[in-house]
Amino acid sequence: MAEETPKKTTRKPDPTTQLLNELKAELKALSDWTVNELPPRKAEHYDGRAHAWSRHYASNGQVDGLLLSLAFEALSSLNPSERRYSLVQLAAASLTAIEKLDGGK
């Protein structure tokens, strides 16, 4: 009687890994973007929008307020390191929103 070896089960990637793989595919599609600097006048306008959406988020706690306040904050940052930090915050909030939409699958 020959013993059967157990079949290897393919491990499904965890949701965060799966999401990061989707993001990598999107990044490839966006790799040819050219980004021009914003004029300070426009950055000031975006700063006002960031504060307005931040107030909206503080009073309602809804995802639109959070994402828009972070997006406008990133757009209003003239300092590259501040803009980078704001974009990382926006990416983290976006990933969290996606994970909530996926329901922890």
C-alpha positions in Angstrom: 0.0 0.0 0.0 1.6 3.2 -1.2 1.3 6.3 1.0 -0.2 9.3 -0.8 1.7 12.5 -0.3 -0.6 15.4 0.7 -1.2 17.9 -2.1 0.4 21.2 -1.7 -2.2 23.9 -1.2 -1.5 27.2 -2.8 -1.6 29.9 -0.3 -3.8 32.8 -1.1 -2.0 36.1 -0.5 -3.2 38.2 2.4 -5.5 41.1 1.5 -2.8 43.7 2.0 -0.3 41.9 -0.3 -3.0 41.4 -2.9 -3.9 45.2 -2.7 -0.2 46.1 -3.0 0.1 43.9 -6.1 -2.9 45.8 -7.6 -1.2 49.1 -6.8 2.0 48.0 -8.4 0.1 47.3 -11.6 -1.5 50.7 -11.5 1.9 52.3 -10.8 3.2 50.8 -14.0 0.3 52.4 -15.9 1.1 55.8 -14.4 4.9 55.7 -14.8 5.0 58.1 -17.8 3.3 60.9 -15.9 4.9 64.3 -16.0 4.3 66.5 -12.9 4.8 70.2 -13.0 5.1 72.3 -9.9 2.1 74.2 -8.6 2.1 77.9 -8.5 1.9 79.3 -4.9 -1.4 80.9 -5.6 -3.0 77.6 -6.4 -1.3 76.0 -3.3 -3.0 78.6 -1.1 -6.4 77.8 -2.6 -5.8 74.0 -1.9 -4.8 74.8 1.6 -8.1 76.5 2.2 -9.9 73.4 0.7 -7.8 71.1 3.0 -9.0 73.0 6.1 -12.6 73.0 5.0 -12.6 69.2 4.4 -10.7 68.7 7.6 -13.5 70.5 9.5 -16.0 68.4 7.6 -14.2 65.2 8.6 -14.0 66.4 12.2 -17.7 67.0 12.4 -18.9 64.0 10.4 -16.2 61.4 10.5 -16.9 60.4 6.9 -14.4 59.0 4.5 -14.9 61.7 1.9 -13.8 64.4 4.4 -10.7 62.4 5.4 -9.5 61.6 1.8 -10.3 65.0 0.4 -8.6 66.9 3.3 -5.5 64.7 2.9 -5.5 65.1 -0.9 -5.8 68.9 -0.7 -3.2 69.0 2.0 -0.8 67.2 -0.3 -1.6 69.6 -3.1 -1.1 72.6 -0.9 2.4 71.6 0.3 5.1 73.5 -1.6 7.9 71.7 0.5 8.7 68.4 -1.2 9.2 66.5 2.1 5.9 67.8 3.5 4.1 66.9 0.2 5.6 63.4 0.4 4.4 63.0 4.0 0.9 64.1 3.0 0.9 61.7 0.1 1.9 58.8 2.3 -0.9 59.7 4.7 -3.3 59.9 1.7 -2.1 56.5 0.5 -2.5 54.9 3.9 -6.0 56.3 4.3 -6.9 55.1 0.8 -5.6 51.6 1.5 -7.6 51.5 4.8 -10.7 52.6 2.9 -10.2 49.9 0.3 -9.6 47.2 3.0 -12.9 48.3 4.7 -14.7 48.0 1.3 -13.3 44.6 0.8 -14.6 43.6 4.3 -11.3 42.0 5.4 -11.4 39.3 2.6 
